Amino acid sequence: MDIGLDSNFDFSLDHRNDLPLVRGRAEFEQRLAIRLTSYYTELIGENADLNISALLRLEARRVAEEDDGIDSVQNIIISPDPDAPNTVEVRVIYATGEDFLTTLSE
């Protein structure tokens, strides 16, 4: 269980004027978005010729393996956003066919 954050990773109150909590898949997805955003910013800052997609996929797998409750990740797809520079889309596909999409940018 973790405190739910908004899309800017800031604290915000829910409809009861309380801090929202996230559990299960929502907690995993929030943790994944935070870790990958931080890692992506670090990689962009190195200004090296790196295969960023492969490194982000590896980091996403690490986050999934650390979470005991998430064993249903079937695939992780990292692709550059054709409409925005220095932006990538991360799509996690679960065994149930559902997916989660987050966008990383500098």
Biotite code that builds the C-alpha atoms (Angstrom):
import biotite.structure as struc

atoms = struc.array([
    struc.Atom([0.000, 0.000, 0.000], chain_id="A", res_id=1, res_name="MET", atom_name="CA", element="C"),
    struc.Atom([1.292, 3.410, -0.917], chain_id="A", res_id=2, res_name="ASP", atom_name="CA", element="C"),
    struc.Atom([0.086, 7.004, -1.076], chain_id="A", res_id=3, res_name="ILE", atom_name="CA", element="C"),
    struc.Atom([-1.476, 7.808, -4.429], chain_id="A", res_id=4, res_name="GLY", atom_name="CA", element="C"),
    struc.Atom([0.102, 10.641, -6.389], chain_id="A", res_id=5, res_name="LEU", atom_name="CA", element="C"),
    struc.Atom([-1.292, 12.750, -9.206], chain_id="A", res_id=6, res_name="ASP", atom_name="CA", element="C"),
    struc.Atom([0.090, 12.793, -12.764], chain_id="A", res_id=7, res_name="SER", atom_name="CA", element="C"),
    struc.Atom([2.853, 15.213, -11.699], chain_id="A", res_id=8, res_name="ASN", atom_name="CA", element="C"),
    struc.Atom([3.873, 12.897, -8.834], chain_id="A", res_id=9, res_name="PHE", atom_name="CA", element="C"),
    struc.Atom([2.532, 15.395, -6.296], chain_id="A", res_id=10, res_name="ASP", atom_name="CA", element="C"),
    struc.Atom([0.347, 14.755, -3.274], chain_id="A", res_id=11, res_name="PHE", atom_name="CA", element="C"),
    struc.Atom([-3.297, 15.634, -3.692], chain_id="A", res_id=12, res_name="SER", atom_name="CA", element="C"),
    struc.Atom([-6.381, 15.019, -1.622], chain_id="A", res_id=13, res_name="LEU", atom_name="CA", element="C"),
    struc.Atom([-9.175, 12.701, -2.679], chain_id="A", res_id=14, res_name="ASP", atom_name="CA", element="C"),
    struc.Atom([-12.932, 13.326, -2.548], chain_id="A", res_id=15, res_name="HIS", atom_name="CA", element="C"),
    struc.Atom([-12.875, 12.827, 1.263], chain_id="A", res_id=16, res_name="ARG", atom_name="CA", element="C"),
    struc.Atom([-10.090, 15.402, 1.740], chain_id="A", res_id=17, res_name="ASN", atom_name="CA", element="C"),
    struc.Atom([-7.734, 12.582, 2.644], chain_id="A", res_id=18, res_name="ASP", atom_name="CA", element="C"),
    struc.Atom([-4.573, 11.222, 1.068], chain_id="A", res_id=19, res_name="LEU", atom_name="CA", element="C"),
    struc.Atom([-5.561, 8.508, -1.410], chain_id="A", res_id=20, res_name="PRO", atom_name="CA", element="C"),
    struc.Atom([-3.993, 5.068, -1.118], chain_id="A", res_id=21, res_name="LEU", atom_name="CA", element="C"),
    struc.Atom([-3.077, 2.749, -3.957], chain_id="A", res_id=22, res_name="VAL", atom_name="CA", element="C"),
    struc.Atom([-2.745, -1.018, -3.779], chain_id="A", res_id=23, res_name="ARG", atom_name="CA", element="C"),
    struc.Atom([-2.086, -3.903, -6.118], chain_id="A", res_id=24, res_name="GLY", atom_name="CA", element="C"),
    struc.Atom([-1.790, -3.085, -9.793], chain_id="A", res_id=25, res_name="ARG", atom_name="CA", element="C"),
    struc.Atom([-2.317, 0.663, -9.260], chain_id="A", res_id=26, res_name="ALA", atom_name="CA", element="C"),
    struc.Atom([0.557, 0.704, -6.774], chain_id="A", res_id=27, res_name="GLU", atom_name="CA", element="C"),
    struc.Atom([2.790, -1.189, -9.226], chain_id="A", res_id=28, res_name="PHE", atom_name="CA", element="C"),
    struc.Atom([1.900, 1.158, -12.085], chain_id="A", res_id=29, res_name="GLU", atom_name="CA", element="C"),
    struc.Atom([2.604, 4.233, -9.967], chain_id="A", res_id=30, res_name="GLN", atom_name="CA", element="C"),
    struc.Atom([5.953, 2.836, -8.804], chain_id="A", res_id=31, res_name="ARG", atom_name="CA", element="C"),
    struc.Atom([6.836, 1.898, -12.399], chain_id="A", res_id=32, res_name="LEU", atom_name="CA", element="C"),
    struc.Atom([6.028, 5.387, -13.716], chain_id="A", res_id=33, res_name="ALA", atom_name="CA", element="C"),
    struc.Atom([8.091, 7.070, -10.988], chain_id="A", res_id=34, res_name="ILE", atom_name="CA", element="C"),
    struc.Atom([11.124, 4.796, -11.383], chain_id="A", res_id=35, res_name="ARG", atom_name="CA", element="C"),
    struc.Atom([11.130, 4.933, -15.177], chain_id="A", res_id=36, res_name="LEU", atom_name="CA", element="C"),
    struc.Atom([10.702, 8.723, -15.231], chain_id="A", res_id=37, res_name="THR", atom_name="CA", element="C"),
    struc.Atom([13.659, 9.122, -12.896], chain_id="A", res_id=38, res_name="SER", atom_name="CA", element="C"),
    struc.Atom([15.781, 6.640, -14.848], chain_id="A", res_id=39, res_name="TYR", atom_name="CA", element="C"),
    struc.Atom([14.869, 8.206, -18.213], chain_id="A", res_id=40, res_name="TYR", atom_name="CA", element="C"),
    struc.Atom([15.860, 11.657, -16.964], chain_id="A", res_id=41, res_name="THR", atom_name="CA", element="C"),
    struc.Atom([19.166, 10.233, -15.782], chain_id="A", res_id=42, res_name="GLU", atom_name="CA", element="C"),
    struc.Atom([19.832, 8.543, -19.142], chain_id="A", res_id=43, res_name="LEU", atom_name="CA", element="C"),
    struc.Atom([19.003, 11.683, -21.133], chain_id="A", res_id=44, res_name="ILE", atom_name="CA", element="C"),
    struc.Atom([21.331, 13.675, -18.855], chain_id="A", res_id=45, res_name="GLY", atom_name="CA", element="C"),
    struc.Atom([24.276, 11.371, -19.621], chain_id="A", res_id=46, res_name="GLU", atom_name="CA", element="C"),
    struc.Atom([24.122, 12.478, -23.260], chain_id="A", res_id=47, res_name="ASN", atom_name="CA", element="C"),
    struc.Atom([25.659, 9.187, -24.384], chain_id="A", res_id=48, res_name="ALA", atom_name="CA", element="C"),
    struc.Atom([24.839, 7.011, -27.361], chain_id="A", res_id=49, res_name="ASP", atom_name="CA", element="C"),
    struc.Atom([22.716, 4.504, -25.441], chain_id="A", res_id=50, res_name="LEU", atom_name="CA", element="C"),
    struc.Atom([19.948, 2.156, -26.406], chain_id="A", res_id=51, res_name="ASN", atom_name="CA", element="C"),
    struc.Atom([17.465, 3.882, -24.134], chain_id="A", res_id=52, res_name="ILE", atom_name="CA", element="C"),
    struc.Atom([14.566, 1.594, -25.054], chain_id="A", res_id=53, res_name="SER", atom_name="CA", element="C"),
    struc.Atom([16.450, -1.542, -24.005], chain_id="A", res_id=54, res_name="ALA", atom_name="CA", element="C"),
    struc.Atom([17.630, 0.064, -20.764], chain_id="A", res_id=55, res_name="LEU", atom_name="CA", element="C"),
    struc.Atom([14.117, 1.244, -19.883], chain_id="A", res_id=56, res_name="LEU", atom_name="CA", element="C"),
    struc.Atom([12.694, -2.210, -20.663], chain_id="A", res_id=57, res_name="ARG", atom_name="CA", element="C"),
    struc.Atom([15.283, -3.787, -18.353], chain_id="A", res_id=58, res_name="LEU", atom_name="CA", element="C"),
    struc.Atom([14.449, -1.329, -15.561], chain_id="A", res_id=59, res_name="GLU", atom_name="CA", element="C"),
    struc.Atom([10.720, -1.976, -16.021], chain_id="A", res_id=60, res_name="ALA", atom_name="CA", element="C"),
    struc.Atom([11.345, -5.721, -15.708], chain_id="A", res_id=61, res_name="ARG", atom_name="CA", element="C"),
    struc.Atom([13.278, -5.095, -12.488], chain_id="A", res_id=62, res_name="ARG", atom_name="CA", element="C"),
    struc.Atom([10.366, -3.130, -11.029], chain_id="A", res_id=63, res_name="VAL", atom_name="CA", element="C"),
    struc.Atom([7.957, -5.934, -12.000], chain_id="A", res_id=64, res_name="ALA", atom_name="CA", element="C"),
    struc.Atom([10.200, -8.610, -10.455], chain_id="A", res_id=65, res_name="GLU", atom_name="CA", element="C"),
    struc.Atom([10.475, -6.649, -7.193], chain_id="A", res_id=66, res_name="GLU", atom_name="CA", element="C"),
    struc.Atom([6.691, -6.651, -6.805], chain_id="A", res_id=67, res_name="ASP", atom_name="CA", element="C"),
    struc.Atom([5.511, -9.984, -5.404], chain_id="A", res_id=68, res_name="ASP", atom_name="CA", element="C"),
    struc.Atom([1.900, -9.229, -6.265], chain_id="A", res_id=69, res_name="GLY", atom_name="CA", element="C"),
    struc.Atom([2.541, -8.638, -9.967], chain_id="A", res_id=70, res_name="ILE", atom_name="CA", element="C"),
    struc.Atom([3.285, -11.819, -11.857], chain_id="A", res_id=71, res_name="ASP", atom_name="CA", element="C"),
    struc.Atom([1.017, -11.230, -14.809], chain_id="A", res_id=72, res_name="SER", atom_name="CA", element="C"),
    struc.Atom([3.214, -8.888, -16.910], chain_id="A", res_id=73, res_name="VAL", atom_name="CA", element="C"),
    struc.Atom([3.327, -10.451, -20.343], chain_id="A", res_id=74, res_name="GLN", atom_name="CA", element="C"),
    struc.Atom([5.190, -7.789, -22.310], chain_id="A", res_id=75, res_name="ASN", atom_name="CA", element="C"),
    struc.Atom([6.735, -4.338, -21.966], chain_id="A", res_id=76, res_name="ILE", atom_name="CA", element="C"),
    struc.Atom([6.919, -2.202, -25.094], chain_id="A", res_id=77, res_name="ILE", atom_name="CA", element="C"),
    struc.Atom([9.046, 0.936, -25.207], chain_id="A", res_id=78, res_name="ILE", atom_name="CA", element="C"),
    struc.Atom([8.625, 3.127, -28.287], chain_id="A", res_id=79, res_name="SER", atom_name="CA", element="C"),
    struc.Atom([9.566, 6.698, -29.160], chain_id="A", res_id=80, res_name="PRO", atom_name="CA", element="C"),
    struc.Atom([6.700, 9.125, -29.530], chain_id="A", res_id=81, res_name="ASP", atom_name="CA", element="C"),
    struc.Atom([6.779, 10.232, -33.182], chain_id="A", res_id=82, res_name="PRO", atom_name="CA", element="C"),
    struc.Atom([5.084, 13.537, -32.389], chain_id="A", res_id=83, res_name="ASP", atom_name="CA", element="C"),
    struc.Atom([7.258, 14.719, -29.490], chain_id="A", res_id=84, res_name="ALA", atom_name="CA", element="C"),
    struc.Atom([11.059, 14.913, -29.250], chain_id="A", res_id=85, res_name="PRO", atom_name="CA", element="C"),
    struc.Atom([12.811, 13.134, -26.350], chain_id="A", res_id=86, res_name="ASN", atom_name="CA", element="C"),
    struc.Atom([9.602, 11.367, -25.422], chain_id="A", res_id=87, res_name="THR", atom_name="CA", element="C"),
    struc.Atom([8.938, 7.641, -25.175], chain_id="A", res_id=88, res_name="VAL", atom_name="CA", element="C"),
    struc.Atom([5.819, 5.636, -24.500], chain_id="A", res_id=89, res_name="GLU", atom_name="CA", element="C"),
    struc.Atom([5.920, 2.692, -22.127], chain_id="A", res_id=90, res_name="VAL", atom_name="CA", element="C"),
    struc.Atom([3.164, 0.112, -22.518], chain_id="A", res_id=91, res_name="ARG", atom_name="CA", element="C"),
    struc.Atom([2.848, -2.772, -20.073], chain_id="A", res_id=92, res_name="VAL", atom_name="CA", element="C"),
    struc.Atom([0.693, -5.617, -21.319], chain_id="A", res_id=93, res_name="ILE", atom_name="CA", element="C"),
    struc.Atom([-0.711, -7.969, -18.709], chain_id="A", res_id=94, res_name="TYR", atom_name="CA", element="C"),
    struc.Atom([-1.546, -11.643, -19.224], chain_id="A", res_id=95, res_name="ALA", atom_name="CA", element="C"),
    struc.Atom([-5.232, -10.705, -18.963], chain_id="A", res_id=96, res_name="THR", atom_name="CA", element="C"),
    struc.Atom([-4.911, -8.567, -22.102], chain_id="A", res_id=97, res_name="GLY", atom_name="CA", element="C"),
    struc.Atom([-5.247, -5.289, -20.202], chain_id="A", res_id=98, res_name="GLU", atom_name="CA", element="C"),
    struc.Atom([-2.520, -2.725, -20.572], chain_id="A", res_id=99, res_name="ASP", atom_name="CA", element="C"),
    struc.Atom([-1.024, 0.312, -18.883], chain_id="A", res_id=100, res_name="PHE", atom_name="CA", element="C"),
    struc.Atom([0.456, 3.225, -20.830], chain_id="A", res_id=101, res_name="LEU", atom_name="CA", element="C"),
    struc.Atom([2.676, 5.979, -19.493], chain_id="A", res_id=102, res_name="THR", atom_name="CA", element="C"),
    struc.Atom([4.681, 8.608, -21.333], chain_id="A", res_id=103, res_name="THR", atom_name="CA", element="C"),
    struc.Atom([8.185, 9.672, -20.316], chain_id="A", res_id=104, res_name="LEU", atom_name="CA", element="C"),
    struc.Atom([9.686, 12.985, -21.374], chain_id="A", res_id=105, res_name="SER", atom_name="CA", element="C"),
    struc.Atom([12.478, 15.242, -20.255], chain_id="A", res_id=106, res_name="GLU", atom_name="CA", element="C"),
])
